[in-house]
Amino acid sequence: MSAWNLDQVAAIAEIVGAITILTGLVFGVFQIRAHHVQQRNAIATSLAKTFYNTDFAKAVLVLHGLPDGVTADKVREAGPEFEEAAVIVCTSFETMGLLVYKKIAPFDLVMDLAGGLSAAMYRKLDNWIVSKRTDQNQPSWAEWFEWLANLAVTYKDEYTLTTSQVEKWRP
């Protein structure tokens, strides 16, 4: 058996180097995918915590009895807890809307968690929000809430499972 010459050693080193780089790239792709899944799960957990927040749940409960399109005067007449509830709901959905817009929170995830509720709460608070914008001279107040609620109404059918789809996934 003859000793390897320098060309043979260089060729083997090139092959080993290429395999190492390829292995690193494959590992990197898997790590990036795992990071995206982890990030999506963290966002989902964070958004879900909003609905387990006692203040938010109480605010939704307080506002539930109000009619759609309630005026600012009626909210004020109902008492300070109603106005506080409206602010809590608006700021919570405002945050969600902005997270969707910035593509931090996936749209379908937010729609699954809060699409219907955001649309329902916006229907109730629309006139109150318009009044708040005027009173505070802040035309952008709760704009992401409005944007999210409008998207929820527009795209609700795309994210609604049919009965047969639900039955298919039942354990």
Number of C-alpha atoms within 10 A of each C-alpha: 3 4 6 8 8 9 9 11 11 11 11 12 12 12 12 12 12 12 12 12 12 12 12 12 12 11 12 12 12 12 12 11 12 12 12 12 12 12 14 16 13 13 18 16 11 12 20 14 12 17 15 10 11 11 15 21 15 15 20 19 13 16 21 13 9 17 12 16 15 17 19 18 11 14 20 14 11 12 10 11 15 20 20 16 21 24 17 18 24 24 17 18 28 21 16 23 25 17 18 18 15 10 10 13 22 15 19 16 16 22 23 13 16 21 23 16 15 28 23 16 23 26 17 21 26 18 17 21 26 17 16 16 16 12 10 9 10 11 14 11 18 25 17 21 25 24 17 28 26 17 17 25 15 11 14 16 10 10 13 12 10 10 8 8 10 10 10 9 7 6 4
